[in-house]
Amino acid sequence: MRWRRDDGSALDPWIRTHEHLGAEILAAAPASQTMTGTVAEWEGWTGLALPESGDHVIPDGLNVLRTDRDANAGSYQEPDVRMRHR
């Protein structure tokens, strides 16, 4: 939320769009959505091989996918930013 481009506008294109329309940032919701699945499901959904436990960058993700091979589980928590338009 605080990352800015050289011109002072928000780095994130959606935040930048809403700020351009007059919105202000109210708060962040770091875990707005949580999605879980098996490692095999995540490999199918992302098209990636996930051979090790840990954090993985996934296509179009706003956050990393965290996998645990021993538990055969993956979890992705997507953040959200609340903004108010005047």
C-alpha positions in Angstrom: 0.0 0.0 0.0 2.8 2.4 0.7 5.0 1.6 -2.3 5.0 4.6 -4.6 6.3 5.3 -8.1 8.7 8.1 -8.8 5.8 10.4 -9.6 4.3 9.8 -6.1 1.4 7.7 -7.3 0.6 4.2 -5.9 2.6 1.4 -7.4 -0.4 -0.9 -7.5 -2.5 -0.1 -10.6 -5.9 -0.6 -8.9 -5.0 1.5 -5.9 -3.6 4.1 -8.3 -6.9 4.1 -10.3 -9.0 4.6 -7.2 -6.7 7.3 -5.8 -7.0 9.1 -9.2 -10.8 9.0 -8.8 -10.5 10.6 -5.4 -10.5 7.6 -3.0 -8.4 7.4 0.1 -7.0 4.3 1.7 -8.8 3.4 5.0 -7.1 0.1 6.0 -5.6 -3.1 4.9 -7.1 -6.6 5.4 -4.0 -8.8 5.2 -6.1 -12.0 4.9 -9.3 -11.0 3.2 -9.6 -14.4 1.6 -8.0 -17.8 2.4 -8.0 -20.6 -0.1 -6.8 -24.1 0.8 -6.2 -27.3 -1.2 -3.9 -30.3 -1.5 -0.5 -29.9 -3.1 -1.8 -31.7 -6.2 -4.7 -29.4 -6.5 -2.5 -26.3 -6.2 -0.2 -27.8 -8.9 -3.2 -28.2 -11.2 -4.6 -24.8 -10.4 -1.3 -22.9 -10.9 0.3 -25.1 -13.6 3.4 -25.2 -11.4 5.4 -28.1 -10.0 5.6 -27.6 -6.2 8.3 -30.2 -5.2 9.2 -28.6 -1.8 7.4 -27.2 1.2 7.6 -23.4 1.5 6.5 -20.2 -0.1 5.9 -20.1 -3.8 5.2 -17.2 -6.2 2.1 -18.1 -8.2 0.8 -16.6 -11.5 -1.3 -13.5 -10.9 -1.0 -13.9 -7.1 -1.1 -11.0 -4.7 0.7 -13.0 -2.1 2.8 -16.2 -2.0 1.3 -19.7 -1.8 2.5 -21.6 1.3 2.8 -25.4 0.9 3.5 -28.2 3.4 4.4 -31.4 1.6 4.3 -33.5 4.8 0.7 -32.4 5.4 -0.2 -32.4 1.7 -1.6 -28.9 2.0 -1.3 -25.5 0.4 -2.8 -22.3 1.7 -3.1 -18.9 0.0 -4.2 -15.8 1.8 -5.1 -12.9 -0.4 -4.9 -9.3 1.0 -7.3 -6.5 0.4 -7.2 -2.8 0.7 -10.3 -0.8 1.8 -10.7 2.5 0.2 -13.4 5.3 0.5 -14.5 7.5 -2.4 -15.6 11.0 -1.5 
